[in-house]
Amino acid sequence: MKLVLGRDDLAVAAVSAVREAGTDAERLDIKPVHKASRSFVNESTADLCEVAIVTVLQAVAHGKPVLLLPVTTLGRHQHQTLVTLGKLSAADVEGHSVGVRSWSQTTGVWMRGFLTEEYGVDLRKADWTTYEGSHVDGADQPSWVKRAPEGAKLPADFLEGRLDFGIMGNELPSDERIRTAIDNAHETAERWSKKQGFIPVNHVVGVSEAAAAEHSAAILTAYDALQSMLTAKAEPGPVPLHPVGFNALRGAFTKAAAYALEQGVIPRAVDYEELVERSCAALGVSPSRLGG
């Protein structure tokens, strides 16, 4: 089996578990880890791969052979990702320009969902620019979203004033002029998570359908190892940062799927039960085996 996981500790645990189950295992060391998503989804170049939650939803909506293994490898607050150089706030997004790396980027999906749900923003009344396409072949952005010219970069366009706002996570540049468009963003995010019962999930684990058919025992053993490690390292707090199991991920997936459908990220509704049923059928287990 070929495995792609960004965190070294999780990768070591998963590879060891697969080998203990009697299956050969190789870690593909791809960094940043999101660069493995396109080939995993469209070409099944890995058997088990860390992917964004929105990538899973898009893959299922477009009929790709991708299954959810309910393990969170990256969870984080997102309200701080909408930034500006001026005095604008989240309520000012309508009528202004906003850049985001990709329309299907999970950070952008969460942030736009907050804008519509908490600030009443009509997304179609903003001037949106993207810089990359989707990881999923066949997925496209809405007609009312424009693509930046070839070679343009989001951080540069933002810092040089060609954008009023930017939605940026790890790609956020270091510049003392940058401020969050949401006041007290971290406190606001914590209140949102307490109300919802979960922290926004960015990355989970995907499994190819072929691997599930051929290596189901090894995949289940890897799930157990990842669950054990994440549980042991869990930090105290009102909601878990790295939820594991179908029940634990239900809230985040349901909300992300609703946002994605509303924003034209996915072409059809994806019900969480569809993900659960597909994974369990392929692996030959009941939902309870995977925390359902």
MARRO-830513 format. One record per residue (C-alpha): x negated, z negated, y; chain; residue number from 1; residue in three letters. Coordinates in nm, 3 decimals, decimal comma, always signed. Layout:
N
      east        up     north   chaine   num   residu
         X         Z         Y        A   NUM      ALA
...
//
This chain:
292
      east        up     north   chaine   num   residu
    +0,000    +0,000    +0,000        A     1      MET
    -0,108    +0,072    +0,356        A     2      LYS
    -0,024    -0,199    +0,609        A     3      LEU
    -0,038    -0,205    +0,991        A     4      VAL
    -0,004    -0,540    +1,166        A     5      LEU
    -0,147    -0,618    +1,508        A     6      GLY
    -0,231    -0,984    +1,458        A     7      ARG
    -0,534    -1,043    +1,239        A     8      ASP
    -0,394    -1,360    +1,081        A     9      ASP
    -0,070    -1,189    +0,982        A    10      LEU
    -0,253    -0,885    +0,851        A    11      ALA
    -0,482    -1,098    +0,632        A    12      VAL
    -0,187    -1,296    +0,497        A    13      ALA
    +0,016    -0,985    +0,415        A    14      ALA
    -0,272    -0,797    +0,251        A    15      VAL
    -0,362    -1,101    +0,039        A    16      SER
    +0,000    -1,146    -0,069        A    17      ALA
    +0,036    -0,781    -0,170        A    18      VAL
    -0,282    -0,796    -0,373        A    19      ARG
    -0,171    -1,117    -0,543        A    20      GLU
    +0,146    -0,935    -0,642        A    21      ALA
    -0,072    -0,684    -0,829        A    22      GLY
    -0,062    -0,397    -0,580        A    23      THR
    -0,362    -0,243    -0,405        A    24      ASP
    -0,351    -0,302    -0,030        A    25      ALA
    -0,535    -0,160    +0,270        A    26      GLU
    -0,501    -0,262    +0,632        A    27      ARG
    -0,503    +0,026    +0,877        A    28      LEU
    -0,663    -0,122    +1,187        A    29      ASP
    -0,482    +0,066    +1,465        A    30      ILE
    -0,500    -0,078    +1,816        A    31      LYS
    -0,291    -0,109    +2,016        A    32      PRO
    -0,052    -0,144    +1,728        A    33      VAL
    +0,227    +0,063    +1,887        A    34      HIS
    +0,013    +0,374    +1,841        A    35      LYS
    +0,091    +0,357    +1,467        A    36      ALA
    +0,467    +0,382    +1,520        A    37      SER
    +0,509    +0,757    +1,562        A    38      ARG
    +0,332    +0,857    +1,239        A    39      SER
    +0,492    +0,570    +1,047        A    40      PHE
    +0,846    +0,663    +1,151        A    41      VAL
    +0,815    +1,040    +1,126        A    42      ASN
    +0,556    +1,088    +0,851        A    43      GLU
    +0,556    +0,758    +0,654        A    44      SER
    +0,178    +0,725    +0,698        A    45      THR
    +0,203    +0,349    +0,635        A    46      ALA
    +0,411    +0,152    +0,388        A    47      ASP
    +0,458    -0,161    +0,601        A    48      LEU
    +0,414    -0,135    +0,977        A    49      CYS
    +0,467    -0,345    +1,286        A    50      GLU
    +0,714    -0,160    +1,508        A    51      VAL
    +0,922    -0,227    +1,816        A    52      ALA
    +1,280    -0,343    +1,766        A    53      ILE
    +1,409    -0,039    +1,959        A    54      VAL
    +1,198    +0,193    +1,742        A    55      THR
    +1,379    +0,055    +1,436        A    56      VAL
    +1,716    +0,115    +1,599        A    57      LEU
    +1,623    +0,469    +1,701        A    58      GLN
    +1,478    +0,548    +1,359        A    59      ALA
    +1,795    +0,438    +1,181        A    60      VAL
    +2,019    +0,620    +1,429        A    61      ALA
    +1,821    +0,941    +1,371        A    62      HIS
    +1,817    +0,911    +0,991        A    63      GLY
    +1,449    +0,828    +0,945        A    64      LYS
    +1,340    +0,656    +0,618        A    65      PRO
    +1,268    +0,324    +0,788        A    66      VAL
    +1,389    -0,018    +0,678        A    67      LEU
    +1,383    -0,355    +0,853        A    68      LEU
    +1,185    -0,642    +0,704        A    69      LEU
    +1,321    -0,929    +0,918        A    70      PRO
    +0,998    -1,075    +1,055        A    71      VAL
    +0,923    -1,107    +1,427        A    72      THR
    +0,559    -1,038    +1,508        A    73      THR
    +0,603    -1,042    +1,886        A    74      LEU
    +0,865    -1,216    +2,093        A    75      GLY
    +0,845    -1,286    +2,465        A    76      ARG
    +1,045    -1,335    +2,782        A    77      HIS
    +1,104    -1,013    +2,978        A    78      GLN
    +1,252    -1,096    +3,317        A    79      HIS
    +0,906    -1,095    +3,476        A    80      GLN
    +0,840    -0,733    +3,380        A    81      THR
    +1,030    -0,580    +3,674        A    82      LEU
    +0,777    -0,580    +3,957        A    83      VAL
    +0,747    -0,453    +4,314        A    84      THR
    +0,492    -0,447    +4,594        A    85      LEU
    +0,742    -0,511    +4,871        A    86      GLY
    +1,029    -0,743    +4,950        A    87      LYS
    +1,283    -0,571    +4,725        A    88      LEU
    +1,467    -0,767    +4,457        A    89      SER
    +1,645    -0,680    +4,133        A    90      ALA
    +1,970    -0,638    +4,325        A    91      ALA
    +1,806    -0,353    +4,524        A    92      ASP
    +1,729    -0,127    +4,227        A    93      VAL
    +2,018    +0,110    +4,303        A    94      GLU
    +1,899    +0,379    +4,542        A    95      GLY
    +1,531    +0,313    +4,473        A    96      HIS
    +1,269    +0,459    +4,240        A    97      SER
    +1,173    +0,282    +3,918        A    98      VAL
    +0,900    +0,374    +3,670        A    99      GLY
    +0,884    +0,278    +3,302        A   100      VAL
    +0,639    +0,399    +3,038        A   101      ARG
    +0,908    +0,540    +2,810        A   102      SER
    +1,288    +0,529    +2,822        A   103      TRP
    +1,282    +0,386    +2,469        A   104      SER
    +1,013    +0,125    +2,542        A   105      GLN
    +1,155    -0,207    +2,426        A   106      THR
    +1,048    -0,391    +2,741        A   107      THR
    +1,241    -0,138    +2,947        A   108      GLY
    +1,552    -0,162    +2,730        A   109      VAL
    +1,562    -0,540    +2,767        A   110      TRP
    +1,496    -0,530    +3,141        A   111      MET
    +1,756    -0,262    +3,213        A   112      ARG
    +2,004    -0,462    +3,007        A   113      GLY
    +1,942    -0,764    +3,228        A   114      PHE
    +1,989    -0,548    +3,538        A   115      LEU
    +2,331    -0,426    +3,431        A   116      THR
    +2,452    -0,751    +3,277        A   117      GLU
    +2,320    -1,006    +3,525        A   118      GLU
    +2,282    -0,812    +3,850        A   119      TYR
    +2,559    -0,551    +3,824        A   120      GLY
    +2,320    -0,259    +3,863        A   121      VAL
    +2,452    +0,091    +3,788        A   122      ASP
    +2,147    +0,243    +3,619        A   123      LEU
    +2,254    +0,596    +3,712        A   124      ARG
    +2,222    +0,509    +4,080        A   125      LYS
    +1,847    +0,448    +4,052        A   126      ALA
    +1,576    +0,715    +4,048        A   127      ASP
    +1,411    +0,669    +3,707        A   128      TRP
    +1,075    +0,815    +3,602        A   129      THR
    +0,918    +0,797    +3,257        A   130      THR
    +0,564    +0,879    +3,147        A   131      TYR
    +0,587    +0,914    +2,768        A   132      GLU
    +0,839    +1,024    +2,509        A   133      GLY
    +0,988    +0,832    +2,220        A   134      SER
    +0,810    +0,740    +1,896        A   135      HIS
    +1,102    +0,891    +1,704        A   136      VAL
    +1,122    +1,268    +1,666        A   137      ASP
    +1,458    +1,396    +1,784        A   138      GLY
    +1,514    +1,115    +2,034        A   139      ALA
    +1,535    +1,216    +2,399        A   140      ASP
    +1,598    +1,045    +2,729        A   141      GLN
    +1,922    +1,089    +2,928        A   142      PRO
    +1,954    +1,390    +3,155        A   143      SER
    +1,962    +1,165    +3,462        A   144      TRP
    +1,610    +1,033    +3,388        A   145      VAL
    +1,312    +1,247    +3,494        A   146      LYS
    +0,970    +1,281    +3,335        A   147      ARG
    +0,656    +1,235    +3,547        A   148      ALA
    +0,420    +1,533    +3,582        A   149      PRO
    +0,159    +1,575    +3,308        A   150      GLU
    -0,134    +1,342    +3,366        A   151      GLY
    +0,051    +1,100    +3,593        A   152      ALA
    +0,011    +0,730    +3,515        A   153      LYS
    +0,267    +0,458    +3,577        A   154      LEU
    +0,026    +0,190    +3,710        A   155      PRO
    -0,131    +0,435    +3,956        A   156      ALA
    +0,202    +0,569    +4,082        A   157      ASP
    +0,323    +0,211    +4,130        A   158      PHE
    +0,013    +0,079    +4,307        A   159      LEU
    -0,011    +0,386    +4,531        A   160      GLU
    +0,348    +0,347    +4,651        A   161      GLY
    +0,515    +0,641    +4,478        A   162      ARG
    +0,750    +0,398    +4,301        A   163      LEU
    +0,950    +0,111    +4,450        A   164      ASP
    +0,963    -0,076    +4,119        A   165      PHE
    +0,783    -0,069    +3,788        A   166      GLY
    +0,879    -0,211    +3,450        A   167      ILE
    +0,553    -0,309    +3,286        A   168      MET
    +0,447    -0,548    +3,012        A   169      GLY
    +0,094    -0,531    +2,878        A   170      ASN
    +0,010    -0,236    +3,105        A   171      GLU
    +0,071    -0,439    +3,424        A   172      LEU
    -0,235    -0,396    +3,646        A   173      PRO
    -0,409    -0,687    +3,816        A   174      SER
    -0,335    -0,675    +4,188        A   175      ASP
    -0,251    -0,965    +4,418        A   176      GLU
    +0,014    -0,756    +4,594        A   177      ARG
    +0,236    -0,742    +4,287        A   178      ILE
    +0,537    -0,971    +4,273        A   179      ARG
    +0,824    -1,006    +4,033        A   180      THR
    +1,151    -0,859    +4,156        A   181      ALA
    +1,338    -1,154    +4,005        A   182      ILE
    +1,272    -1,483    +4,178        A   183      ASP
    +1,153    -1,758    +3,945        A   184      ASN
    +1,146    -1,501    +3,666        A   185      ALA
    +1,015    -1,730    +3,394        A   186      HIS
    +1,272    -2,001    +3,466        A   187      GLU
    +1,544    -1,736    +3,478        A   188      THR
    +1,425    -1,600    +3,143        A   189      ALA
    +1,427    -1,944    +2,985        A   190      GLU
    +1,784    -2,005    +3,100        A   191      ARG
    +1,888    -1,666    +2,961        A   192      TRP
    +1,732    -1,741    +2,622        A   193      SER
    +1,890    -2,086    +2,600        A   194      LYS
    +2,230    -1,932    +2,677        A   195      LYS
    +2,186    -1,647    +2,426        A   196      GLN
    +2,019    -1,857    +2,157        A   197      GLY
    +1,715    -1,630    +2,119        A   198      PHE
    +1,408    -1,500    +2,302        A   199      ILE
    +1,396    -1,120    +2,340        A   200      PRO
    +1,223    -0,970    +2,036        A   201      VAL
    +0,968    -0,696    +2,091        A   202      ASN
    +0,805    -0,625    +1,755        A   203      HIS
    +0,926    -0,666    +1,399        A   204      VAL
    +0,814    -0,530    +1,062        A   205      VAL
    +0,928    -0,195    +0,928        A   206      GLY
    +0,900    -0,071    +0,570        A   207      VAL
    +0,923    +0,287    +0,446        A   208      SER
    +1,202    +0,365    +0,200        A   209      GLU
    +0,948    +0,506    -0,046        A   210      ALA
    +0,745    +0,184    -0,039        A   211      ALA
    +1,057    -0,027    -0,090        A   212      ALA
    +1,141    +0,173    -0,401        A   213      ALA
    +0,789    +0,160    -0,545        A   214      GLU
    +0,657    -0,177    -0,429        A   215      HIS
    +0,959    -0,403    -0,378        A   216      SER
    +0,797    -0,710    -0,538        A   217      ALA
    +0,485    -0,676    -0,324        A   218      ALA
    +0,691    -0,633    -0,006        A   219      ILE
    +0,895    -0,944    -0,083        A   220      LEU
    +0,575    -1,138    -0,146        A   221      THR
    +0,438    -1,017    +0,189        A   222      ALA
    +0,761    -1,132    +0,356        A   223      TYR
    +0,717    -1,479    +0,207        A   224      ASP
    +0,357    -1,498    +0,328        A   225      ALA
    +0,447    -1,389    +0,680        A   226      LEU
    +0,740    -1,630    +0,695        A   227      GLN
    +0,521    -1,917    +0,581        A   228      SER
    +0,250    -1,845    +0,838        A   229      MET
    +0,485    -1,795    +1,132        A   230      LEU
    +0,682    -2,109    +1,043        A   231      THR
    +0,363    -2,313    +1,018        A   232      ALA
    +0,241    -2,190    +1,358        A   233      LYS
    +0,577    -2,213    +1,536        A   234      ALA
    +0,559    -2,380    +1,875        A   235      GLU
    +0,825    -2,638    +1,966        A   236      PRO
    +1,100    -2,513    +2,192        A   237      GLY
    +1,476    -2,467    +2,226        A   238      PRO
    +1,466    -2,122    +2,059        A   239      VAL
    +1,204    -1,980    +1,820        A   240      PRO
    +0,950    -1,732    +1,953        A   241      LEU
    +0,903    -1,561    +1,615        A   242      HIS
    +1,233    -1,578    +1,423        A   243      PRO
    +1,221    -1,475    +1,057        A   244      VAL
    +1,514    -1,379    +0,834        A   245      GLY
    +1,826    -1,170    +0,880        A   246      PHE
    +2,033    -1,452    +1,026        A   247      ASN
    +1,760    -1,550    +1,271        A   248      ALA
    +1,724    -1,193    +1,403        A   249      LEU
    +2,093    -1,111    +1,426        A   250      ARG
    +2,137    -1,210    +1,791        A   251      GLY
    +1,837    -1,019    +1,922        A   252      ALA
    +1,913    -0,703    +1,724        A   253      PHE
    +2,281    -0,704    +1,819        A   254      THR
    +2,205    -0,743    +2,189        A   255      LYS
    +1,923    -0,487    +2,185        A   256      ALA
    +2,145    -0,236    +2,003        A   257      ALA
    +2,421    -0,281    +2,260        A   258      ALA
    +2,178    -0,230    +2,548        A   259      TYR
    +2,021    +0,073    +2,378        A   260      ALA
    +2,358    +0,241    +2,323        A   261      LEU
    +2,470    +0,173    +2,680        A   262      GLU
    +2,146    +0,322    +2,815        A   263      GLN
    +2,149    +0,637    +2,599        A   264      GLY
    +1,846    +0,525    +2,399        A   265      VAL
    +2,031    +0,570    +2,068        A   266      ILE
    +2,287    +0,844    +1,998        A   267      PRO
    +2,528    +0,622    +1,807        A   268      ARG
    +2,606    +0,257    +1,757        A   269      ALA
    +2,386    +0,081    +1,501        A   270      VAL
    +2,556    -0,223    +1,353        A   271      ASP
    +2,325    -0,498    +1,234        A   272      TYR
    +2,499    -0,510    +0,896        A   273      GLU
    +2,386    -0,151    +0,841        A   274      GLU
    +2,024    -0,261    +0,873        A   275      LEU
    +2,077    -0,555    +0,638        A   276      VAL
    +2,255    -0,349    +0,376        A   277      GLU
    +1,997    -0,068    +0,380        A   278      ARG
    +1,705    -0,306    +0,337        A   279      SER
    +1,868    -0,511    +0,064        A   280      CYS
    +1,980    -0,204    -0,131        A   281      ALA
    +1,634    -0,050    -0,118        A   282      ALA
    +1,456    -0,371    -0,218        A   283      LEU
    +1,716    -0,466    -0,481        A   284      GLY
    +1,792    -0,811    -0,339        A   285      VAL
    +2,079    -1,000    -0,181        A   286      SER
    +2,069    -1,084    +0,191        A   287      PRO
    +1,998    -1,448    +0,111        A   288      SER
    +1,658    -1,350    -0,033        A   289      ARG
    +1,559    -1,242    +0,318        A   290      LEU
    +1,716    -1,521    +0,517        A   291      GLY
    +2,065    -1,377    +0,532        A   292      GLY
//
